[in-house]
């Protein structure tokens, strides 16, 4: 591959190693990069081995390039559509003071006092 690799580019690579902190992916014969565990997939990854294995072909996006150290930061997650967020639970309607809540108790107090006077 003679073309220059650039940040933002999406490529297919082959997983060459898996560590608890991430996976190494070969982009070509000369370039290998690291997919940090947080960039494997959307959501929390407890065990990277449940998501990726040596020999897997994966699509990766180049996040950063450090040419001096020849380090490439990659992301699999950036090549996938994010899952749709669950809709928030519907909140109960706000209490109306004339139907529920303290005002109703206040209004009922007078009625209850009259009833207790009648029962004496």
Helices and strands as residue ranges (DSSP letters): E 10-19, E 22-26, E 32-36, G 37-39, G 48-50, E 57-66, E 71-75, G 77-79, H 102-118
